Structure formats: C-alpha cells, structure tokens
Amino acid sequence: MDPLEGETSSTPIEYEPVSVKDVLVEMKDTAELLIDLSYSAVLHQSEELATEVLRLEERMDVLELRARMSLLMAARKPADAEQLAPVLGIVGAADGISDAAGDIAKIVLEDMGLPEAMRAALPDAAEALLRGVVAAESSYAGRTLQDIDLESETGVRVIALRRGSDWLLNPGPTTRVEADDVALLRGPESAIGDVCEALTGTAYEAPSAETPDIDDLERAVDTIVHMKDFSELAVDLAYSSVLFDSEELAEEVRNLEVEVDAMQSRFEAWTLRAAADAADPVVLRGLIQLGNCTERISDAAIEISEGVLRDIDVHPVVQVAVQESDEIIARVEVEEGSDLDGTAVTAGVPDAESTMSVIAIRRPGEGWLLVADADAELRGGDVLISKGTRTAAAAFRDLASA
C-alpha cells in the first residue's frame, strides 16, 4: 500500500454517527502533534518526518468533515446553533493548524531552501523529536510501554505510533509496541539517539549546522524560534480557556497573538535585509514560508478561544473533550508580598514548594518572557502561565496570593 493511501481528500466520506467528543479529542491531539512534527522535519531536514505530517494532515481533513457533519445534525433549534457555533470554530482552527503544519512540511519536501542558521537555532527551542521504524529484532518489539519503562529510564517518550494507516496518539502504559510500527519519539538530545538506535537498529546522527555570519539573518532566525514558542503556547492557552470557560486565559491568547504579529513584522524586515547580503537569497524562501505558517497557528488559537471571548456558553462536549488531558494550563498573577514574590525560576522550575512548571511570564511594561529561554526572578504584578495538575494549580495560586 502506498504510504499516503487510505482516507484522502479524494475518498468519499458518508455521514455516520460518531462521538463528537472523541473526534474533538483526536483533532486536538493531532493538531498538537502536527506542530511538533512539522518543525522537527525542518530541523532535521527529514523527508520522512515531513511525509508523516502529510499523512496526519489527510487524517485531520477526514476528522474535520466528520465533526462538521455531526455538529450539523445536532443543531435543531437556535439555542443549539448558538452553543455549537464556537465548536465549529474550534474544528476549523484545528484544521487551520493542520494546513499550516502541512505547508511547513512542504518546505522540506519541495526543497524550498532554508538557511543552516535555522537548524542551529531550533535545538535550543525544543526537545528532539525523531521518527523510527521498530525493527523485528528490537528489544522493544512485542512489549508494552509499561514493561519497557522508557521514560523513567531515559526521559524519552513514545508520543505516537503509526501501524499501517492507523494512528495511536498519546499511547498509554498498556500500549504494545510491535515490529514495523512507526514510532515518534520525543526527549532530550543526549538520550534520544541511543533509544532510536535500540528501536530501529540503525545508528543515529545528530544534526549539525553552522552559525550564521549575517547579523540580520541571525535576528530573523531568533525571532522565528520565539514566534514558534509563542504560537504553541497560544494554542495550549486557547484550549485551556475553553476547558475552564476562562476569559482571563482567552485574553492572554489575544495578547500572545498580538505579540506574534509584531514579531512577524520584525522578522520580515530582518529577512529582507539579510537577503541583500546573502550569497543566494533563494535559500530564504523557506524561512519566509515558515514565518507565515507560524503566524497562522497563532491566528488559529484565537479561533479556538473566540466563543469564550464573546461570552458564549461553551458547549459541555468541548469541555469534556479538552479535559481528557492529565495536565492543565493555569494563569496566576503574583501579588506583592506573596510567597512567589522574589522567587527564582530556573529552567521553568520555581524555587517554591510546588510541582507546577512556569512556561511564560508576562511582565507589565516589559512584555513576555519564555522561561525555557532564560532564568528569571518572579516579581509582584507578574502574570504567570504555568502547567501542572489541578491540585498543584490550586496550591500555586495560594503561593501567589498575599
């Protein structure tokens, strides 16, 4: 079977009763995986990863059609239409993220060109993500993830498995890894190569890249990395705003989208300046497409939180779908004199009695700081975006209160 054969855009799709909740969960998980996969394809200049993005994009198209059919069947009166309109927005936003990820993958597949500086910068922005086919002789073949205990021993996680045309997103402890599965691994660069080699039987070579020698190009690359991180954060916040029907979180999504728009403007200016000094300006074409696609992802986050911003009651099926996640994103404002005021944060971990990790800080008058990029000290007035369990989030709010 052709690797992209199956339910594609040319395959007829008829209405069948499906769980809207299950479709929304799969669309959310697929959208988040697509963002990771597409940028990793660019980082590694990997046609294999880019092809997996297109496979998932085809799957997302099918999910979107099925979700729209089910939602249209569910609207029987004006009140239903009002509640379901934001759900259609969420469905469309997930498909928009999918389309943007597909266009990012085409930077690799169509050999648009991308400066080596991009590959040098991205490893600092995220954990490594690799694709590998499970070898029949691998020690992992035929065992469950719980039995392998990969994450505890190495820090590397199996974030998805593809078995033929079927996808297993967010595999759990009882998921069995089989020979010929396509496994997507995420984890620290120091460990993921060894895991990939044990899984596939093939040696892993880490990507290497030269440092850019054009100042404007270096600024453009740094900006696109921040745009990527901010856009991913905006999507996380948008889903959380829906889960908690939180106008505060939705407003932070809007703040991030404004910041990404401003970054894109600067990014375009630096890229055009760099073109004047580049030996071959054509290699910047892929970088320009990457910037446009990244901005589209942040726009999609606004669509997800649109219903919350407009004070439309969130349909319960959406909240149930988003609640499938074990972790939540919380917005906390640090009060002066609280236990968090003056607390150091190192690599996202606050020096406090809390298991919450701080993702980003919005400091009035200074803008956003992604904590993964630099250590920080919390101040009164800081707005923190953090991730953790519901219990930890409640305790974290107490620490932020004076």
N, C-alpha and C positions, 0 to 999 in steps of 0.2 A: 504494500500500500504506500502511496505517495505520502511523505511526512505531513503534508498540509491537507490531505484528503479527509473527508468527513463532512460535518455540517458547515458549509461555507456560505458565502454571500449568494451563491447560485443555487443552493439547496432549498427546495420548498419547505416552509415551516407552517404547519397547521396548528390551530388552537387546541390545546389540551389542558385540562385542569391541573394546575401546579400550585405549590405553596409559594405565595408571593414573598413570604418571609425567607424561605430557603433561597429563592432566586436573588433577593436583595443581599443576603449574606454572601453568596457566591460572587455577585458583582463587586461588592466591597472588597473582598479578599483578592479577587482577580485584579482590580484596579491598583491596589497597593503593591501586588507582586509585579505588575507591569511596569510601574515606576522604577522599582529596583532593577528589574531585568534589563530595561532599555538603557539605563545609564551604565550598567555593568557591561553591556555589549559595546558601548562606546569606549569605556575604559580599556577593555581588553581587545578592542578591535576584533570581536568574536562574531563571526557569521553564524556560528551555532547558537549562541545566545540570542542574536537578533532574529533568527528563524523561530525560536521558541516564543519570542514576543509576537510575531505574526500569527503563530498558532493560537496563542491566547487571545489576540485581538479578534480572530474569527470566532472564537468561543464567546467572547463578550457580545458580538453582534447578535448571536443566537439568543443569549440571555436577555438582551435588551428587547428584542421582539417579543419574547415570551412574557416578559414583565409588562410590557405595554398592552398586550392582548388581555392579560389577567386583570389589569387595572381598569381597562375599558369595560370589561364585563362586570366589574364590581361597582361602577358608578351608576346608581339607579335614581338618584334624586340630587337636587342642587347641593345639599349639605355634604353628600358623598363627594361630589366634584370638588368642593372647596377643600376637603381634607386630603383628597388624592392628588390634587394639583402639585403640591410640593413633592410628593412621592415620584411623580413623573419627572420633576426637576432633578431629583437625586439619580433616577435611572439615566436621564440624559447626560448628567455630569459624569457618571461612571463611564459611559460610552465615550464622552469627550476626552477623559483621561486616557482611555484605551487608544483612541485615534492619535493623540499626541505621542503616546509611547511608541505606536507603530511608526510614526514619522521620524522619531529619534532612531529607531532601529534601522530605518532606510538610509540613515547617514552612513552606516557600515555596509549594508547590503548593496547600495548603489554607489559606493566608493566616492562619496561627495567630497571627501577631504576634511581632515581635522588636524590642527596643529598638535605636535607632540606635547606641547605645554599642557594640553587638556588632560592627557594621560598622566602627566606628572602631578597634576593638582588633585584629581579625583580620589586617589588612595587616602588622602587626608580627610576626605569628606564622608567616607562611609566604610563599613566593613567590606571585605571582599565577598563577592558572590560568584560562584562557579557552577558550571554545568558538567555532569559526568554521567556516563552510561555504566550501570552496575555490571561488572564482569561476573561471569558464572563462577569463577574461582575465588571471588572476593570473600573475605571473612564475614562481610555484612550480608551477603545474599542468603535469603531464606530466614532471616531473623527479624524480630520486632525491634522497633526503636527503643523500647524499654530495655530489652535484652542487650542491645548494643551499647546503650547509655553513652551515646556520643557526646552530647552537650556537657555532661558532668565531667567527662574525662578530657575533652579538648576545647570546649567552648564553641564548637562548630555545630550548627543546627541544620537539619533537613527541613527546608521551608516548603517544599513541594515535590511531588513525584508525578511523572507522566508515564502511564502504562498504555502504550499504543496511542489511541486518541483520547483516553480518559485521564482526567487530571485529579490528583488528590492534593487539595490545598490544605495547609496547616495540618499535616499528618500528626496523629497522636501517638501515645505510648504503645498502643496495640497494633499500629500500622506495621505491616510486614514489608520489608524491602526484598524485592525479587530480582533475579538476574534479568538484564535487559531493560530494567526501569531506567528512565531518565531522571536523575536526581539533581535538584537545585540546592546547593549548599551555601550557607552564609556563616561567616565567622572571622576571627582575627587572621590577618595575613600570615602570622607566624605559625599557625596550626593548620590552616585550611589546605595547604599544599600536600601535607602528609596524609590527611584524610582523603583527599581526592585521589591520591596515588593508591591508597589501600582499597578504595571503592572501585576504581577503574583499571588498576594495574598499569597505568601509564604515568610516566614522570611528569610532574608539574613544573612549569617555568613561570616565575613571577614576571609581570610586565615591567619593563623599564622604559624610561623616557628622559629626554634631555630637558634641562632648564631653559625656558625661553630667554632669548637675548634681545627681545624687543619689549621695552617697558610698557607701552600701551597694550601689547598683546597679553603680558602678564596680568595687567589690571583687568582686562576683559575676561580672562580665564578665572581669576579670583572671584569676579562678580558673578559669573555663571554658576560657580560652585555654590555661592551664597544663595542665588536665586533658586537653585535646586533644593537646598535645605529648607528654605523658607516656604517653597511650594509644597513640599512633603508635609511640613508642619501645618500648613493651612488646611490640607486635606484631613489630617488627623483631627485638628480642632473642629473642622466643619462637621464631621461625623459625631464628635462628642457633643457639639452644640445641639444636634438633633436628638441624641440619646437623652440629654438632660433638659431639653427644651430651654436651653440657656441663651438668653440674649447677650449676656456678657461674653460668652465664648464666640458667638456669631460676630460680635463687634470686633473681636480680636482677629477673626478671619478676614474681615474687611480691612483692618489695619495692616495685616500682612500683605493683602493683595495690593494695597496702595504702595507699600514698600517695594514689592516685586516690580510693579510698573515703573517706579522711579529707578530701580536698578537696571531694568531693561533699557531705559533711555541712556543711562551712562554706559552700559555695555555696548550698545550700538555705536555710540560716539567713539569709544576706545577701539572697537573693532575696525571702524572706518579709518581711524588714524593709523592703526597698525598696518592696514592694507598698503598704505603709502610706502612703508619701509620693508614690507615682506618681499622676499625674493620671488615668491609665487603666491599672489593674493588669492588664487582659486582655492587654496587649502583652507581658507577662512569660510568657505561657503557652508560647510557642515556646522561650523561654530555658530553662524547666524541662524541656521535652522534649529539648532539646539536651544538658542535663546528664545526663539519664537514659541517653540513647543513647551518650554518650561513656563513661560508666561501663561500659556493656555491652561496648564494644570492648575495654576493659582486661580484663574478665572473659574474653572470648574468647581473649586472649593466654595466660591461664592454661591454658585447654583445650588450646592448641597444644603447650605445654610439659609437659602433665600426665604423659605417658609418661616423659619424662626425670626429672621429679621423683620418680616412683615406681620409678625404676631398671629400667624395662622396655626391653629392647634395641630400638633404633629400627630399623624395617624399612628395608632398603637403598634401596627405591624412593623413600622420603621424602627421604633424604639426597641422592639423585641429583637429585630434583626441585628441592630448595632450592638445590642447588649451581649451578643454571642462572644465578644472579646473578653478575655480574662483581665486585661488591663484597661484603665481609663485615663483620660487626659483631664487634668484639673487646672483651673485658673485660680490663683491665690494672690492677694495683694498684701505685701508685707507692711505691717503697721510699725511706726516708730516706737522703739522701746520693747518690741516683741522679742521672743527668743531667737527669731531668724534675723533680726536687725543686726548687721555686723558679722554675720556668719559667713565663713569662707565656703566656696563651692569649687571642688576640684574634679575635673572631668565629669561634671554633671552630678556629683555626689556631694550633698551639703554636709557640713560638719555639725550635724544635729542628730538627735535621736529619732531618725525617720528612715524608712526604706524607699521613700519617693526619690526619683531622679529628676533633676531640673533640666529641662530641654532648652528653654529660652527665657530671657529676661527682657521685658520692655521697661526701660527707664525713662520717666518723663523728662523731656527736654534733650535726651540723648539718643533715643531710638531703640532698636532691637539688638540684642547680643545673643548669639547662639552659643550656649555654654560648652558645647563639644569643641568649639574652636579655641577657647581660652578659659583660664581660671578666672574666678570673679569673687567679689565680696558683696553680699546682699545688703541693701540699704532700705530704710523706710521709704515707702512710696513705690518700690519696685513691684511690677506685676509679673508673677512667675507662671510659666506654663510647665507643668510637671506631669510625670507619668508614674503610675503605680496602682496598687489595689484600692478598692473603695475604702477599706478600713484605714489604710495608710493615708489616703487623701484626707479623710476626716481629721486624723491626728495632725496632719501637716497644717491644716487650716488653723488648728488650735495654737500651733507653734508660731504662726504668722500673726496671731491676734495679741494685742497688748492688754 
